[in-house]
Amino acid sequence: MNNVTVPREYKLSTKSSYYIFTLLFLLYFFDYVDRTIVTSLAPFIQKEWGLTDAQSGLLMSVVYWSIVVFVFPVSILVDRWSRKKTIGVMALLWTSATVVCAFTKTFPQLLMARAGIGVGEAGYAPAGTAMLSGLFPPEKRSRMMGLWNISIPLGIAVGIGLGGFIATHWGWRHAFGLVAIPGAIVAILFFFVKDYKTVELVKTDTGNTGQSQVKMSKMDIFREFIHTPSLIFTNLGFIGCVFANNAIIFWLPSYLHRTTGVSISEAGMKTSLLMILALIGLPLGGWLADTWFKKRVTARLLFPAITTALNAIFIFTAISFLHGQAQYLTLIGMGILASAFAPAAITATQEVIHPGLRAISYSVCVIVQNLLGASLAPIVIGKISDIYGIQVAMSILPVFLLVSALMFFAGSFFYKKDLDNVEKITLECEN
């Protein structure tokens, strides 16, 4: 049964809610366009400045390092100051840094500008996630998270494709300048949307005089995170999923090239097509999770557990037993399942925490998944491949996914209790 009290959220008209959602979607889209456009510009920059492959790789890595360093402090600003203002300022910062890239004269200058993009993007995912959690009711949250995250693969695809086209016809500097303009326009529009007021960090205290609201101490805030088992298990569950996804993105082209004999270009194209299937997996996963949530509250984590376990089975079957067309058709299932877990799992990080700590909650998840998942995957799988071969290296990915599935499953046992314990606060809309 779904016997659980979920905190009420502030009310806006349906039109206003979806207008804000559209702006959030566009900003996430341009976020990833600005972030990934350098991948297709790298050959042009290498040729002009004589860069090594390692230096070119730094132009992407430095963005993620900046995000990891700044995501937590920026998320505090999001929760304690204003979601819409932080999003607007951060978006203007990353678009400005993208424009600066067009005017750099040396590699160190370009590297610093790219780091600036990461600083600007650091607060967006936590802020946008927190804002969506307030905009839509619980029965729609996973669905909207899924639709919002479609902007990621779209932004990556457009960034890579558009960058190469612009650089070929007008030069790589123009590419940086042109893609920054639309994001800046959307950022300015965001300052004028209605947001909910900053949530006070108070808790209900039941004393001799009855219930009263008292200000949360730093220890109370700390306890919110360490005394919420479902949140801890959710963050741990993200690690294996993100690890496997990044390993697939980085190493699948090499795997297909070495084991099937196809050209690296064809292998890269096949991998890209699989990644685009997130356009199906994200909204489908969100819709199915929300539908199940209406009947069973623990579905918020049971769904990620099931889809992650199924993904492990698909990858294990494809890598260990199949070849050729049968293998690739099975990997299509992986392409859909790889992202299906995310909408419900992201929503979980928002629902079991105090409403005034939502951005911080997702920033913790971002740090955990990037440090222990995304950043380690290429290195760990590459090292195993050096020792045992790429077939063995890719074959162990299901192990990481199964561990994640177990984490989500374990978290589901605590979800209803943690949800019941969340401070019940009515969010107030700005005047």
C-alpha positions in Angstrom: 0.0 0.0 0.0 1.1 3.6 -0.6 0.3 4.8 2.9 2.8 7.7 3.1 2.6 11.4 3.7 4.5 13.3 1.2 5.4 17.0 1.9 3.1 19.4 0.1 4.8 21.6 -2.6 4.0 25.1 -3.7 1.4 25.5 -6.4 1.8 27.3 -9.7 -0.4 27.1 -12.8 0.3 24.2 -15.1 1.4 26.7 -17.8 3.9 28.3 -15.4 5.3 24.9 -14.3 5.9 23.7 -17.8 7.3 27.1 -18.9 9.9 26.8 -16.1 10.5 23.1 -17.0 11.2 24.2 -20.6 13.7 26.8 -19.5 15.4 24.2 -17.3 15.5 21.7 -20.2 17.0 24.3 -22.6 19.7 25.2 -20.0 20.6 21.6 -19.4 20.8 21.1 -23.2 23.1 24.1 -23.7 25.1 23.1 -20.7 26.0 19.8 -22.4 26.5 21.5 -25.8 29.0 23.9 -24.2 30.6 21.1 -22.2 31.2 18.6 -25.0 31.7 20.8 -28.1 35.4 20.7 -27.4 35.5 16.9 -28.4 34.9 17.7 -32.1 37.0 20.9 -31.9 40.1 19.1 -30.4 41.6 18.1 -33.8 41.5 21.7 -35.0 43.0 23.1 -31.8 45.6 20.3 -31.8 46.7 21.3 -35.3 46.9 25.0 -34.6 48.7 24.7 -31.3 50.5 21.4 -31.6 48.9 19.8 -28.6 49.3 16.2 -27.5 46.3 13.8 -27.1 46.8 14.1 -23.3 46.6 17.9 -23.4 43.4 17.6 -25.6 41.9 15.2 -23.1 42.5 17.7 -20.3 40.2 20.2 -22.0 37.3 17.8 -21.1 38.6 16.5 -17.8 39.1 19.9 -16.3 35.4 20.7 -16.6 34.5 17.6 -14.5 37.2 18.4 -11.9 35.8 21.9 -11.5 32.3 20.5 -11.1 33.4 18.1 -8.4 35.3 20.8 -6.5 32.5 23.5 -6.6 29.3 21.5 -6.7 28.9 21.2 -2.9 29.6 24.9 -2.0 27.4 26.1 -4.9 24.6 23.8 -3.8 24.6 25.4 -0.3 24.1 28.7 -2.1 21.2 27.2 -4.1 19.4 25.9 -0.9 20.1 28.9 1.3 19.8 31.8 -1.2 17.7 31.2 -4.3 17.4 28.5 -6.9 16.4 30.7 -9.8 19.0 33.4 -9.1 21.8 30.8 -8.6 20.8 29.0 -11.9 20.7 32.3 -13.7 24.1 33.4 -12.4 25.7 30.0 -13.0 24.4 29.8 -16.5 25.7 33.3 -17.3 29.1 32.3 -15.9 29.4 29.1 -17.9 28.2 30.8 -21.2 30.6 33.7 -20.6 33.5 31.2 -20.0 32.5 29.5 -23.3 32.8 32.9 -25.1 36.2 33.5 -23.4 37.4 30.2 -25.0 37.0 31.8 -28.4 39.5 34.6 -27.5 42.2 32.5 -25.9 45.7 32.6 -27.4 47.4 29.8 -25.6 46.6 26.3 -24.2 46.9 27.4 -20.5 44.4 30.2 -21.2 42.0 27.8 -22.9 42.4 25.3 -20.0 41.5 28.0 -17.5 38.5 29.1 -19.5 37.2 25.5 -19.7 37.7 25.3 -15.9 35.4 28.3 -15.7 32.8 26.4 -17.6 32.9 23.7 -14.9 32.6 26.3 -12.1 29.4 27.6 -13.7 27.9 24.2 -14.4 28.7 22.9 -10.9 25.4 24.2 -9.4 23.0 23.5 -12.2 22.2 19.9 -11.8 21.5 20.2 -8.0 19.6 23.5 -8.4 17.5 22.2 -11.3 16.8 18.9 -9.6 15.6 20.8 -6.4 13.4 23.1 -8.4 11.7 20.3 -10.4 11.1 18.5 -7.1 9.1 21.5 -5.9 7.3 22.1 -9.2 5.7 18.7 -9.7 3.8 16.4 -7.4 5.4 13.1 -6.3 3.4 11.0 -8.8 5.0 13.0 -11.7 8.5 13.6 -10.3 10.3 10.6 -11.9 8.6 11.2 -15.2 9.7 14.9 -15.3 13.2 14.0 -14.2 13.4 11.5 -17.1 12.2 14.1 -19.6 14.5 16.7 -18.2 17.6 14.4 -18.5 16.8 13.7 -22.2 18.6 17.1 -22.7 21.9 15.4 -21.8 22.2 13.0 -24.8 20.7 15.6 -27.0 23.2 18.2 -25.9 26.1 15.8 -26.3 25.0 14.9 -29.8 24.5 18.5 -30.9 27.7 19.7 -29.3 29.8 17.1 -31.1 28.0 17.5 -34.4 27.6 21.2 -34.5 31.2 21.9 -33.3 32.8 20.0 -36.1 30.5 21.7 -38.7 31.2 25.2 -37.5 34.9 24.6 -37.1 35.2 23.2 -40.6 33.4 26.2 -42.2 34.3 29.2 -40.0 37.0 28.0 -37.5 37.0 26.5 -34.0 36.8 29.9 -32.2 33.5 30.7 -33.8 32.1 27.4 -32.6 32.7 28.4 -28.9 31.2 31.9 -29.5 28.1 30.8 -31.3 27.0 28.0 -29.0 27.2 30.3 -25.9 24.7 32.9 -27.2 21.4 30.9 -26.8 22.3 29.6 -23.3 22.9 33.2 -22.2 19.5 34.3 -23.5 17.8 31.5 -21.6 19.8 32.3 -18.5 18.5 35.9 -18.5 14.9 34.7 -18.9 15.3 32.5 -15.9 15.7 35.5 -13.5 12.1 36.4 -14.2 10.3 33.1 -13.4 8.5 32.5 -10.1 10.3 30.3 -7.6 9.5 29.1 -4.1 10.9 30.9 -1.2 14.1 29.6 0.5 13.0 26.9 2.9 13.9 27.6 6.5 16.0 24.9 8.1 13.7 24.1 11.0 12.5 20.9 12.5 9.5 19.9 14.7 10.4 19.5 18.3 8.0 17.7 20.6 8.6 19.0 24.1 6.6 19.4 27.3 4.7 22.4 25.8 3.7 20.4 22.6 5.1 20.6 19.1 7.1 23.6 18.1 9.4 24.6 15.2 13.1 25.0 16.2 16.1 25.9 14.1 18.2 23.0 12.9 21.8 22.9 14.2 24.7 21.8 12.0 24.6 18.4 13.8 20.9 18.1 12.9 21.7 18.8 9.2 24.5 16.2 9.4 22.2 13.7 10.9 19.8 14.2 7.9 22.3 12.6 5.7 23.8 9.9 7.9 20.6 8.8 9.5 18.7 8.3 6.2 19.6 4.8 5.1 17.7 4.9 1.8 19.6 8.0 0.8 22.9 6.4 1.6 22.1 3.3 -0.4 20.8 5.4 -3.3 24.1 7.3 -3.5 26.0 4.0 -3.4 23.8 2.6 -6.1 24.7 5.4 -8.4 28.4 4.5 -8.3 28.2 1.1 -10.1 25.7 2.4 -12.7 27.7 5.5 -13.6 30.9 3.4 -13.6 29.5 0.9 -16.1 28.0 3.7 -18.3 31.3 5.6 -18.5 33.2 2.4 -19.1 30.9 1.6 -22.0 31.1 5.1 -23.5 34.9 5.1 -23.3 35.8 1.5 -24.1 33.0 0.0 -26.2 34.4 1.5 -29.4 37.8 -0.1 -28.7 36.1 -3.4 -27.7 34.1 -3.6 -31.0 37.1 -2.6 -33.1 39.4 -5.3 -31.5 36.9 -8.1 -31.3 34.8 -7.7 -34.5 37.4 -6.1 -36.8 35.2 -3.1 -37.7 36.9 0.2 -38.2 37.3 2.5 -35.2 35.0 5.0 -37.0 32.2 2.4 -37.4 32.7 1.2 -33.8 32.4 4.8 -32.6 29.2 5.3 -34.6 27.7 2.1 -33.2 28.5 3.1 -29.7 26.9 6.6 -30.3 23.7 5.0 -31.5 23.5 2.9 -28.4 24.0 6.0 -26.2 21.2 7.9 -28.0 18.8 5.2 -26.8 18.8 7.1 -23.5 16.1 9.2 -25.3 13.9 6.1 -24.8 15.3 4.9 -21.5 15.0 8.1 -19.5 11.3 9.0 -20.1 10.2 5.4 -20.2 12.0 4.7 -16.9 10.5 7.8 -15.3 7.0 7.0 -16.4 7.1 3.4 -15.3 8.6 4.3 -11.9 5.9 6.9 -11.3 3.2 4.5 -12.3 4.4 1.9 -9.9 5.0 4.5 -7.2 1.3 5.2 -7.1 0.7 1.6 -6.0 3.9 0.9 -4.0 6.0 3.7 -2.5 9.1 1.5 -2.3 9.0 1.3 -6.1 11.1 4.5 -6.1 14.1 2.3 -5.4 12.8 -1.1 -6.4 12.5 0.1 -10.0 16.2 1.2 -10.2 17.2 -2.2 -8.6 15.3 -4.2 -11.2 16.4 -2.2 -14.3 20.0 -2.2 -13.1 20.0 -6.0 -12.6 18.4 -6.5 -16.0 21.1 -4.2 -17.5 23.7 -6.4 -16.0 22.1 -9.5 -17.5 22.0 -7.9 -21.0 25.6 -6.8 -20.9 26.8 -10.2 -19.5 24.9 -12.1 -22.2 26.1 -9.8 -25.0 29.8 -9.7 -24.0 30.2 -13.3 -22.8 28.1 -15.4 -25.2 27.2 -13.5 -28.4 28.9 -12.1 -31.4 28.1 -10.0 -34.5 24.5 -8.8 -35.1 23.1 -10.8 -32.1 25.5 -9.2 -29.8 24.7 -5.7 -31.0 20.9 -6.3 -30.9 21.3 -7.4 -27.2 23.4 -4.3 -26.5 20.4 -2.2 -27.7 18.6 -3.5 -24.5 21.6 -2.1 -22.6 21.3 1.2 -24.3 17.7 1.6 -23.0 18.2 0.1 -19.5 21.5 2.0 -18.8 19.6 5.2 -18.1 16.2 3.9 -17.0 17.3 3.8 -13.4 18.2 7.5 -13.2 14.8 9.3 -13.0 13.6 7.4 -10.0 17.0 7.3 -8.2 17.4 11.1 -8.7 14.0 11.7 -7.3 14.8 9.5 -4.3 17.6 11.9 -3.4 15.0 14.7 -3.1 12.1 13.0 -1.3 13.8 11.6 1.8 15.7 14.7 2.8 14.5 18.0 4.4 13.1 20.2 1.6 15.6 22.9 2.5 18.5 20.5 1.7 17.5 19.1 -1.7 20.2 20.8 -3.8 22.9 19.8 -1.2 21.5 16.2 -1.3 22.0 15.9 -5.0 25.4 17.5 -4.9 26.5 14.8 -2.6 25.3 12.2 -5.1 27.1 14.1 -7.9 30.4 14.0 -6.0 30.1 10.3 -5.1 29.2 9.2 -8.6 31.9 11.3 -10.2 34.7 10.5 -7.8 34.0 6.8 -7.4 32.3 6.0 -10.7 32.8 8.3 -13.7 36.4 9.2 -13.1 37.6 5.7 -12.2 35.9 3.7 -14.9 38.2 4.4 -17.9 41.3 3.9 -15.7 40.2 0.7 -13.9 38.8 -1.1 -17.0 41.8 0.1 -19.0 44.2 -1.5 -16.4 42.3 -4.8 -16.4 42.4 -4.7 -20.2 46.2 -4.2 -20.2 46.6 -7.3 -17.9 43.9 -9.7 -19.1 42.6 -8.3 -22.4 39.6 -6.1 -23.2 37.2 -9.1 -23.4 37.7 -9.9 -19.7 37.7 -6.2 -18.8 34.3 -5.6 -20.3 32.9 -8.9 -19.0 33.3 -7.7 -15.4 31.0 -4.7 -15.8 27.9 -6.6 -14.8 29.5 -7.2 -11.4 29.4 -3.4 -10.7 25.8 -3.2 -11.9 24.7 -6.1 -9.7 26.3 -4.5 -6.6 24.4 -1.3 -7.5 21.2 -3.2 -7.9 21.7 -4.7 -4.4 22.3 -1.2 -3.0 19.0 0.1 -4.5 17.2 -3.0 -3.3 18.6 -2.6 0.2 17.5 1.1 0.2 14.0 0.2 -0.7 13.5 -1.5 2.7 14.0 1.9 4.4 12.3 4.2 1.9 8.8 4.4 3.4 10.1 5.0 6.9 12.6 7.6 5.7 9.8 9.3 3.7 7.5 9.4 6.7 10.3 11.0 8.7 10.8 13.9 6.3 9.9 17.3 7.8 6.5 18.3 6.5 6.8 21.8 5.1 4.5 23.6 2.7 6.7 25.5 0.2 5.6 29.1 -0.3 5.7 30.7 -3.8 7.3 34.1 -4.3 5.1 37.1 -4.6 
